[in-house]
Amino acid sequence: MKKIINNYYKLFPTELYVIDNGFRFFVNDYEYLFLKYEDEIEHLNILVDISNKLYNKKIYVNTFVMSINGEFYVSVEDINYVLLQVNCNLKDEYSVKDLLKFNFSLVNYDYPVNVSPWYEIWSKKVDIFEETISDLNKEFPVLQEIFPYYIGLAENAISYCTDIDFNNNDPTIAISHKRVGMDNSFGYLYNPMTFTFDYDVRDLSEYIKFNFFYHSLNFSEIEDVILNGKLSKSSLMMLFARLLYPSYFFDLCEKILSEDLSEDVLITIINKSSDYEDLLNDIYILISKIYDVPKIKWLINKN
């Protein structure tokens, strides 16, 4: 790989460090990431444009380096790679305010994407998982035992999402991430390879869920965002719907079923399920202080 980097980018690192999906190296006090790129090249051009616009706004995301061929990717044995220059401290952690500032940093950008309604995506995923689980025999007993509970949460989320009235206005599309919260570093937040485009509260809801289950959640920060963040009624309802939707469970399901991951990874979320219901109720109460929103009866009655 050194030779590829030498030839295509005229950079001459003394050493390459293997990382997930590629390599890391340093040249003249600059840090670079040489990573596999598996999406369409059209999408890469969008990421290049967005990264440059963010950087010009002094949001120091990692930026793509052009090769000597005038392209932002190179092909090595039929695999595409991109080179990113790192412009931030990868290990520093971001806050909720940093996350929201990032999400809304390009509010007027004409995102060339059509985002499907969440309830459509979730319904298809539920159908696939129900079919997959029904085909299992005595495999994955823990997964099969708790599966109905999380399907119930997903169905609640789908129902809640269909009740949202946007008043003839489409919800706001924002720069989001594939799965924010699992990694709370600026290295993830500012890595364009993690970018996706979705409704404005995607990242906030995933941040809440994954920090609750895997890190620690500062509830006062979330309270401040809900009460003072000027989010619309439809956005707050979408936030609550996505908090109901157990993405954290389905992510683990996929890994257990496809990567031979132990069912033991489910213990963390199982042990916190009751506390998470309490969190959902607390967030519902906050939202209901601002707007009249539908209730989830079983959740309210629990308390």
C-alpha positions as CSV (number, residue, x, y, z in Angstrom):
1,M,0.0,0.0,0.0
2,K,2.9,2.4,0.5
3,K,3.7,2.2,-3.2
4,I,0.1,3.0,-4.1
5,I,0.1,6.0,-1.8
6,N,3.6,7.1,-3.1
7,N,2.5,6.8,-6.7
8,Y,-1.0,8.2,-6.6
9,Y,-0.7,10.9,-3.9
10,K,3.0,11.7,-3.9
11,L,3.1,11.1,-0.1
12,F,5.9,9.1,1.4
13,P,4.9,7.7,4.9
14,T,7.6,5.8,6.7
15,E,5.1,3.5,8.3
16,L,1.4,2.4,7.8
17,Y,-0.8,1.4,10.8
18,V,-3.6,-1.1,10.1
19,I,-7.0,0.2,11.3
20,D,-10.6,-0.9,10.6
21,N,-11.2,-0.7,6.9
22,G,-7.8,0.6,5.9
23,F,-4.6,2.2,7.1
24,R,-3.4,5.3,9.1
25,F,-0.2,7.2,8.6
26,F,1.6,10.5,9.2
27,V,3.5,12.8,6.8
28,N,5.0,16.2,7.8
29,D,2.9,16.3,11.1
30,Y,-0.3,15.6,9.2
31,E,-2.4,12.5,9.8
32,Y,-4.0,10.6,7.0
33,L,-6.5,7.7,6.7
34,F,-6.4,5.5,3.6
35,L,-9.8,3.7,3.7
36,K,-11.8,1.3,1.6
37,Y,-14.7,2.9,-0.2
38,E,-17.6,0.6,-1.0
39,D,-20.4,2.9,-2.0
40,E,-21.2,4.5,-5.4
41,I,-18.8,7.1,-6.8
42,E,-21.7,9.5,-7.2
43,H,-22.2,9.4,-3.5
44,L,-18.5,10.0,-3.0
45,N,-18.7,13.2,-5.0
46,I,-21.5,14.4,-2.6
47,L,-19.3,13.6,0.4
48,V,-16.4,15.5,-1.1
49,D,-18.6,18.6,-1.7
50,I,-20.1,18.5,1.8
51,S,-16.8,17.9,3.5
52,N,-15.2,20.9,1.7
53,K,-18.2,23.2,2.6
54,L,-18.0,22.2,6.3
55,Y,-14.3,22.8,6.4
56,N,-14.8,26.2,4.8
57,K,-17.3,27.0,7.6
58,K,-14.5,26.1,10.1
59,I,-16.0,22.8,11.0
60,Y,-12.8,20.7,10.7
61,V,-14.1,17.5,9.3
62,N,-11.7,15.1,7.6
63,T,-11.3,16.1,4.0
64,F,-10.7,14.0,0.9
65,V,-7.3,14.2,-0.9
66,M,-7.3,14.2,-4.7
67,S,-5.0,11.7,-6.4
68,I,-2.6,12.8,-9.2
69,N,-5.3,11.4,-11.6
70,G,-7.7,14.1,-10.6
71,E,-10.0,11.6,-8.8
72,F,-10.9,11.3,-5.1
73,Y,-10.4,7.5,-5.2
74,V,-8.0,4.9,-6.5
75,S,-8.7,1.3,-7.4
76,V,-6.4,-1.4,-6.0
77,E,-7.2,-4.9,-7.2
78,D,-10.8,-3.9,-7.9
79,I,-11.2,-2.3,-4.5
80,N,-11.7,1.5,-4.3
81,Y,-9.8,3.5,-1.7
82,V,-10.0,7.1,-0.6
83,L,-7.5,9.2,1.2
84,L,-8.6,11.5,4.0
85,Q,-6.6,14.2,5.7
86,V,-7.4,14.3,9.4
87,N,-8.2,17.9,10.6
88,C,-9.3,17.3,14.2
89,N,-8.2,15.5,17.3
90,L,-9.7,12.0,16.8
91,K,-9.9,11.2,20.5
92,D,-11.7,14.2,21.8
93,E,-15.3,13.6,22.7
94,Y,-18.2,15.7,21.5
95,S,-21.3,16.8,23.5
96,V,-25.0,16.9,22.5
97,K,-24.6,20.6,21.6
98,D,-21.6,19.7,19.3
99,L,-23.7,17.0,17.7
100,L,-26.7,19.3,17.0
101,K,-24.5,22.1,15.8
102,F,-23.0,19.7,13.3
103,N,-26.4,18.3,12.2
104,F,-27.7,21.8,11.3
105,S,-24.5,23.2,10.0
106,L,-25.7,23.0,6.4
107,V,-29.4,23.5,6.7
108,N,-29.7,25.2,3.3
109,Y,-27.8,22.5,1.4
110,D,-29.7,20.9,-1.4
111,Y,-29.3,17.2,-0.3
112,P,-29.7,15.1,-3.5
113,V,-31.5,12.3,-1.6
114,N,-35.0,11.0,-1.0
115,V,-35.3,9.7,2.5
116,S,-37.9,7.0,3.0
117,P,-40.4,7.5,5.9
118,W,-39.0,5.7,8.9
119,Y,-42.2,3.6,9.5
120,E,-41.7,2.0,6.0
121,I,-38.1,1.1,6.7
122,W,-38.9,-0.2,10.1
123,S,-41.9,-2.3,9.0
124,K,-39.7,-4.0,6.4
125,K,-37.0,-4.7,8.9
126,V,-39.5,-6.2,11.4
127,D,-41.0,-8.5,8.7
128,I,-37.5,-9.7,7.8
129,F,-36.6,-10.4,11.4
130,E,-39.9,-12.1,12.2
131,E,-39.4,-14.4,9.3
132,T,-35.8,-15.1,10.2
133,I,-36.6,-15.9,13.9
134,S,-39.5,-18.1,13.0
135,D,-37.1,-20.3,10.9
136,L,-34.9,-20.9,13.9
137,N,-35.3,-24.1,15.9
138,K,-33.6,-24.2,19.3
139,E,-30.8,-22.0,18.2
140,F,-30.3,-18.6,20.1
141,P,-32.8,-19.3,23.0
142,V,-32.1,-15.9,24.6
143,L,-32.8,-14.0,21.4
144,Q,-36.0,-15.9,20.8
145,E,-37.2,-15.4,24.3
146,I,-36.8,-11.6,24.3
147,F,-37.7,-11.1,20.6
148,P,-41.4,-10.5,21.1
149,Y,-40.7,-7.6,23.6
150,Y,-38.5,-5.7,21.1
151,I,-40.9,-6.4,18.2
152,G,-43.6,-4.8,20.4
153,L,-41.4,-1.7,20.9
154,A,-40.8,-1.5,17.2
155,E,-44.5,-1.8,16.4
156,N,-45.2,1.0,18.9
157,A,-42.6,3.1,17.1
158,I,-44.1,2.4,13.7
159,S,-47.6,3.4,15.0
160,Y,-46.3,6.5,16.6
161,C,-44.5,7.6,13.5
162,T,-47.6,7.2,11.3
163,D,-49.4,9.6,13.6
164,I,-47.1,12.5,12.9
165,D,-48.6,15.4,11.0
166,F,-46.1,17.6,9.2
167,N,-48.6,20.3,8.3
168,N,-47.9,19.8,4.6
169,N,-44.2,20.4,5.2
170,D,-41.6,17.7,4.7
171,P,-39.4,17.1,7.8
172,T,-35.9,18.7,7.7
173,I,-33.1,16.6,6.2
174,A,-29.8,17.0,8.0
175,I,-26.3,15.6,7.8
176,S,-26.5,12.5,10.0
177,H,-24.4,9.5,10.8
178,K,-24.8,5.8,10.2
179,R,-24.9,5.0,13.9
180,V,-23.9,7.9,16.2
181,G,-23.5,7.1,19.9
182,M,-21.5,3.9,19.6
183,D,-18.4,6.1,19.2
184,N,-18.6,9.5,20.9
185,S,-15.3,10.9,19.5
186,F,-14.8,13.7,17.0
187,G,-13.0,11.1,15.0
188,Y,-16.4,9.5,14.2
189,L,-18.4,12.7,14.1
190,Y,-16.1,14.4,11.7
191,N,-15.4,11.3,9.5
192,P,-17.3,11.8,6.2
193,M,-17.2,8.0,5.7
194,T,-19.8,7.8,8.5
195,F,-22.1,10.5,7.0
196,T,-25.6,9.8,5.9
197,F,-28.6,12.0,5.2
198,D,-31.8,11.6,7.3
199,Y,-34.4,13.5,9.3
200,D,-33.0,16.0,11.7
201,V,-33.4,14.0,15.0
202,R,-31.9,10.7,13.8
203,D,-28.5,11.4,15.4
204,L,-30.0,12.8,18.6
205,S,-32.2,9.8,19.2
206,E,-29.4,7.3,18.5
207,Y,-27.1,9.3,20.7
208,I,-29.6,9.0,23.6
209,K,-30.1,5.3,23.1
210,F,-26.5,4.2,22.7
211,N,-25.2,6.4,25.5
212,F,-27.9,5.1,27.8
213,F,-27.1,1.5,27.2
214,Y,-23.3,1.6,26.6
215,H,-21.8,4.7,28.1
216,S,-23.5,7.3,30.4
217,L,-26.3,9.7,29.6
218,N,-26.4,13.2,30.9
219,F,-30.2,13.7,31.2
220,S,-29.9,17.4,32.0
221,E,-28.4,17.9,28.5
222,I,-31.2,16.0,26.9
223,E,-33.8,18.0,29.0
224,D,-32.2,21.3,27.8
225,V,-32.4,20.2,24.2
226,I,-36.0,19.2,24.4
227,L,-37.2,22.2,26.4
228,N,-35.0,24.9,24.9
229,G,-33.8,23.5,21.5
230,K,-36.7,24.9,19.5
231,L,-37.5,21.6,17.9
232,S,-40.9,21.4,16.2
233,K,-43.7,19.2,17.4
234,S,-43.2,16.9,14.5
235,S,-39.4,16.6,15.2
236,L,-40.0,15.8,18.8
237,M,-42.6,13.2,17.9
238,M,-40.1,11.7,15.5
239,L,-37.5,11.8,18.2
240,F,-39.8,9.9,20.6
241,A,-40.7,7.4,17.8
242,R,-37.1,6.7,17.1
243,L,-36.3,6.3,20.8
244,L,-39.1,3.7,21.0
245,Y,-37.6,1.9,18.0
246,P,-35.0,-0.6,19.4
247,S,-32.2,-0.1,16.8
248,Y,-29.7,-1.2,19.5
249,F,-31.4,-4.6,19.7
250,F,-31.7,-5.1,15.9
251,D,-28.0,-4.2,15.5
252,L,-27.1,-6.9,17.9
253,C,-29.5,-9.4,16.3
254,E,-27.8,-8.9,12.9
255,K,-24.4,-9.5,14.4
256,I,-25.6,-12.6,16.4
257,L,-27.2,-14.2,13.4
258,S,-24.5,-13.3,10.8
259,E,-21.2,-13.0,12.7
260,D,-21.5,-15.8,15.2
261,L,-21.6,-13.2,18.0
262,S,-22.4,-14.6,21.5
263,E,-25.9,-14.0,22.8
264,D,-24.2,-12.7,26.0
265,V,-24.1,-9.3,24.3
266,L,-27.8,-9.0,24.9
267,I,-27.4,-9.1,28.6
268,T,-26.5,-5.3,28.8
269,I,-29.7,-4.2,27.1
270,I,-31.9,-6.8,28.8
271,N,-30.8,-5.7,32.3
272,K,-31.5,-2.0,31.4
273,S,-34.8,-2.5,29.7
274,S,-37.0,-1.4,32.7
275,D,-34.8,1.6,33.3
276,Y,-35.0,2.5,29.6
277,E,-38.8,2.4,29.9
278,D,-38.4,5.0,32.7
279,L,-36.2,7.1,30.5
280,L,-38.8,7.0,27.7
281,N,-41.5,8.1,30.1
282,D,-39.3,10.9,31.4
283,I,-38.7,12.1,27.9
284,Y,-42.4,11.9,27.0
285,I,-43.2,14.0,30.1
286,L,-40.7,16.7,28.9
287,I,-42.2,16.7,25.3
288,S,-45.8,16.9,26.7
289,K,-44.8,20.1,28.6
290,I,-44.4,21.8,25.2
291,Y,-46.8,20.0,22.9
292,D,-49.9,17.8,23.1
293,V,-48.6,14.5,21.8
294,P,-50.0,11.0,21.7
295,K,-49.5,8.8,24.7
296,I,-48.1,5.3,24.8
297,K,-50.6,3.9,27.4
298,W,-48.6,0.9,28.7
299,L,-45.6,3.2,29.2
300,I,-47.6,5.8,31.1
301,N,-49.4,3.2,33.2
302,K,-46.2,1.6,34.2
303,N,-45.4,4.7,36.3
